[in-house]
Amino acid sequence: MSRIGQAQINIPAAATVEFKDKVVTVKGNNITMTRELNEGFDVKIEDGVLTVVRPDDAKSNKALHGLYRALINNMIIGTTEGFKKQLELVGVGYRATNQGQRLDLSLGFSHNIVLELPEEIKVETLTEKGKNPIITLSSHDNQLLGMIVAKIRAFRKPEPYKGKGIKFVGEIIRRKAGKSA
């Protein structure tokens, strides 16, 4: 039994959920998200509570049961509240600026990295004197947001010796000792 798949989702008043022809549609805050489910999966909505029902106990259906429940939950949260991630650039000379959907990163390479972000993602950069630059990314689509954040982080992963790189705000990097002579 999938514990995540069995959990019920409380639908907030700001969101409406519909299930027709294997497609789940979530609407809220002028945002509409859809997700197609595999054959046999059913979504029951009763009294503001949503449950995902799988067709049988096949191994593949058990695996998808929890996945679909988590995806639908993320759709509901995304349309009502949204998701937000903050990245911190740690390193001498590391800078970030944005103009609209264009993010310009200076990460110690011989050239700046210019990243064109999708329309669904809002980006803000904050640079204060004496503090590390912070990039704030927000979106209603958690999957897309995670992919973009992973792509930005991959340019300079935080390294354990000097602590330089792109890290999440509040993330603790385990430091290593250097050479012992």
Protein Blocks (a to p, Z undefined) as FASTA:
>chain_A
ZZklmpccdddfkbccddeehiacddeehiacdddddehiacddeehiacdddfblcfkl
mmmmmmmmmmmmmmmmmmmnopcdddddedehiacddehjaccddehiabdcdddddfkl
ccdddddehiacddddddfblklmmmmmmmmmmmmccdfklopacddehiacdddddddZ
Z
